[in-house]
Amino acid sequence: MSKIFVRERRRSKRGSRRPRFSVVATLGTDVRLYKEHFRRKELEELAQAIEAELVFLAMEEEDDDDDDDDHGKKRRKDHHERKHD
């Protein structure tokens, strides 16, 4: 059976009227997804249509003691750090 692996988004809460889930991976199916974020109902309908099982992945707990403040953030180069050709 095909599987769709899903996790809950960190910045979306219940009742915020924003899609709460992101598809992490698919297994055993050749499906193309054109959105980044989905509502649970959309995922359930998709899984039913392609006869796949939804697998909800557990979210990692955030450590308050973590010294890495840039975790998960993209770093942009400053103007002075860019190499000029």
Helices and strands as residue ranges (DSSP letters): E 2-8, E 21-27, E 37-38, H 40-49, E 52-56
